[in-house]
Amino acid sequence: MPQKSETQPQTTATTTTPSDPSSGSIDPLFLFIRILPYSFLRPPRLRLKLPSLTLPSPMTVYALVLLTYFMVVSGIVYDVIVEPPGIGSTQDRLTGAVRPVVFLQGRVNGQYIIEGLSSGFMFVLGGIGIVLMDLALDRNRAKSVKVSYATAGISSVVLAYVMSMLFIRIKIPAYLH
């Protein structure tokens, strides 16, 4: 049995790559269709400018974040999915008169639309109050402006807290007694 040589003979033929489909094709019609349309067509010379995107101002970003926060804490997604009524009604036992009700009592996981919006407004008011108190700490402002910011901020936070506790007492009567 003859021994195999360890060196392979080198071939000089070019190999085709599978990524180029035309290199392995011997069909003249394929080459004709591939070359002919592009031999006389030229791409147009367009002077396109890339759009320049500028960053929004800090107040625009703050307004969008505040609006998003309001929508989340107000339960807008819940309102869209469940479609609760805007406001409820109850009938008085003694007179029989129907009176409007803003809070859906006894159900923590349910709300009327007005209830969610008013609660969300109180949360946003408290957040704005905290921002105003932070602005009152700026050293570059006049003392009267700092006092105004601090007064408005503290008032907003206190009002938001008191109203939120009132909303909870209305919604769940036996919760904070």
Backbone torsions as a table, in degrees:
resi	resn	phi	psi	omega
1	MET	NA	128.0	-177.7
2	PRO	-76.3	149.2	178.8
3	GLN	-81.3	147.4	177.9
4	LYS	-84.4	142.0	177.2
5	SER	-79.6	147.2	-177.0
6	GLU	-82.8	-15.5	178.8
7	THR	-98.9	136.4	178.8
8	GLN	-89.2	143.6	176.1
9	PRO	-70.7	138.0	-179.0
10	GLN	-84.0	136.9	177.6
11	THR	-103.4	146.6	-179.5
12	THR	-102.6	1.7	-179.3
13	ALA	-74.6	145.2	178.8
14	THR	-81.2	143.2	178.9
15	THR	-100.2	148.3	179.3
16	THR	-96.1	143.5	177.8
17	THR	-92.3	143.4	-179.2
18	PRO	-71.2	-12.8	-178.8
19	SER	-79.2	-20.8	179.4
20	ASP	-105.0	101.6	-173.8
21	PRO	-71.7	-23.3	-175.4
22	SER	-81.6	-20.1	-176.3
23	SER	-70.9	-28.5	-179.0
24	GLY	-95.3	-4.4	-176.5
25	SER	-87.2	138.2	175.7
26	ILE	-110.3	9.0	-179.5
27	ASP	-76.3	117.0	-179.3
28	PRO	-69.5	-28.7	179.0
29	LEU	-66.4	-38.3	177.8
30	PHE	-63.8	-44.0	178.2
31	LEU	-64.9	-38.6	179.5
32	PHE	-63.5	-45.5	-179.7
33	ILE	-68.4	-31.8	-178.4
34	ARG	-74.9	-35.3	-173.2
35	ILE	-95.8	-41.4	-170.6
36	LEU	-58.9	-49.9	-176.5
37	PRO	-64.3	-28.0	-175.4
38	TYR	-92.6	-3.1	-179.5
39	SER	-76.9	-28.3	-179.8
40	PHE	-115.3	-7.9	176.7
41	LEU	-87.5	137.0	177.2
42	ARG	-126.9	142.9	178.0
43	PRO	-69.9	145.4	-179.7
44	PRO	-69.1	151.7	176.8
45	ARG	-88.8	101.4	-178.3
46	LEU	-100.7	139.9	175.8
47	ARG	-107.3	73.4	-178.8
48	LEU	-89.9	139.4	175.6
49	LYS	-107.0	138.1	175.5
50	LEU	-70.7	137.4	179.0
51	PRO	-66.8	137.6	178.9
52	SER	-94.6	122.6	179.8
53	LEU	-98.0	127.0	177.4
54	THR	-106.5	148.3	178.5
55	LEU	-72.2	141.9	176.9
56	PRO	-69.1	160.1	-179.9
57	SER	-69.9	158.3	179.5
58	PRO	-59.9	-34.9	179.5
59	MET	-69.2	-33.1	176.2
60	THR	-65.9	-43.6	178.0
61	VAL	-63.5	-42.9	179.0
62	TYR	-62.1	-42.4	179.5
63	ALA	-64.0	-41.1	178.6
64	LEU	-66.7	-40.1	177.8
65	VAL	-65.8	-41.7	179.2
66	LEU	-65.3	-40.9	177.4
67	LEU	-64.7	-42.0	177.9
68	THR	-63.6	-42.0	177.7
69	TYR	-61.4	-43.5	178.2
70	PHE	-60.1	-43.9	-178.4
71	MET	-66.8	-37.0	-179.1
72	VAL	-70.1	-48.3	-176.2
73	VAL	-76.4	-16.8	177.1
74	SER	-80.9	-15.6	179.5
75	GLY	82.3	36.8	-179.6
76	ILE	-63.0	-39.5	179.5
77	VAL	-63.6	-42.6	176.4
78	TYR	-60.3	-44.0	-178.7
79	ASP	-64.5	-35.7	179.4
80	VAL	-71.6	-40.9	-176.4
81	ILE	-75.1	-49.8	-173.4
82	VAL	-84.7	-27.7	-177.2
83	GLU	55.5	60.2	177.6
84	PRO	-74.7	164.3	176.3
85	PRO	-69.2	157.1	180.0
86	GLY	-65.2	-38.3	-178.8
87	ILE	-150.0	149.4	-179.0
88	GLY	-99.0	179.3	177.9
89	SER	-146.6	151.2	176.9
90	THR	-139.5	154.7	-178.8
91	GLN	-103.6	130.9	179.0
92	ASP	-70.2	133.2	-176.5
93	ARG	-69.5	-35.3	-175.5
94	LEU	-81.0	-48.5	-174.7
95	THR	-95.6	-22.8	-178.0
96	GLY	83.1	2.9	-179.8
97	ALA	-76.9	145.1	178.2
98	VAL	-93.2	126.8	179.8
99	ARG	-123.4	149.6	-178.6
100	PRO	-74.5	149.7	178.7
101	VAL	-129.1	129.2	-178.2
102	VAL	-91.6	-33.3	-175.9
103	PHE	-107.2	134.3	176.7
104	LEU	-82.7	97.7	-172.2
105	GLN	-74.9	145.2	174.3
106	GLY	83.1	-10.5	179.5
107	ARG	-118.1	108.8	180.0
108	VAL	-74.1	-31.9	-176.4
109	ASN	-95.0	18.0	176.5
110	GLY	-133.3	155.6	-179.1
111	GLN	-157.2	155.8	165.9
112	TYR	-87.1	162.8	-177.1
113	ILE	-63.9	-44.5	-179.0
114	ILE	-64.2	-35.7	177.9
115	GLU	-62.2	-45.3	179.5
116	GLY	-65.1	-42.2	-179.6
117	LEU	-66.2	-40.8	-179.4
118	SER	-69.9	-38.7	176.6
119	SER	-66.0	-42.4	177.1
120	GLY	-62.2	-37.7	177.3
121	PHE	-64.3	-38.7	178.7
122	MET	-66.6	-38.4	176.9
123	PHE	-65.1	-42.2	178.7
124	VAL	-66.3	-38.2	178.2
125	LEU	-62.2	-42.0	176.3
126	GLY	-63.8	-38.8	177.3
127	GLY	-65.8	-40.9	176.9
128	ILE	-65.4	-36.1	176.6
129	GLY	-61.9	-39.7	177.5
130	ILE	-65.8	-39.6	177.3
131	VAL	-64.2	-41.5	178.2
132	LEU	-64.2	-38.1	177.0
133	MET	-66.7	-33.0	175.8
134	ASP	-68.3	-38.9	177.6
135	LEU	-66.2	-26.8	179.0
136	ALA	-70.3	-15.7	-179.9
137	LEU	-87.8	-0.9	-179.0
138	ASP	-69.4	129.0	-176.5
139	ARG	-75.8	-21.3	-174.5
140	ASN	-85.9	0.3	-179.7
141	ARG	-94.9	158.1	176.3
142	ALA	-70.1	155.4	-175.9
143	LYS	-64.3	-36.8	-179.8
144	SER	-66.5	-36.3	178.1
145	VAL	-69.4	-40.7	178.2
146	LYS	-62.9	-40.1	177.8
147	VAL	-65.7	-39.9	178.6
148	SER	-63.9	-45.1	178.3
149	TYR	-62.3	-44.4	-179.2
150	ALA	-64.1	-42.7	179.6
151	THR	-64.5	-45.8	179.3
152	ALA	-65.3	-38.8	-179.3
153	GLY	-67.0	-46.9	179.4
154	ILE	-64.6	-41.1	178.2
155	SER	-61.6	-42.4	-179.2
156	SER	-64.9	-43.7	-179.3
157	VAL	-65.5	-43.8	-179.6
158	VAL	-65.2	-44.4	179.4
159	LEU	-62.1	-43.8	179.9
160	ALA	-63.6	-41.1	179.7
161	TYR	-65.9	-46.9	-178.4
162	VAL	-63.2	-43.3	-179.5
163	MET	-68.2	-37.4	177.8
164	SER	-64.9	-40.2	176.4
165	MET	-65.5	-37.0	176.6
166	LEU	-65.0	-41.1	177.7
167	PHE	-62.0	-40.0	179.3
168	ILE	-67.2	-39.4	178.6
169	ARG	-65.5	-35.6	177.3
170	ILE	-70.8	-43.0	-175.8
171	LYS	-69.4	-44.2	-179.7
172	ILE	-124.0	93.5	-172.8
173	PRO	-60.2	-33.9	-176.1
174	ALA	-93.9	15.8	-172.8
175	TYR	-81.1	-51.1	-172.7
176	LEU	-117.1	42.5	179.1
177	HIS	-105.3	NA	NA
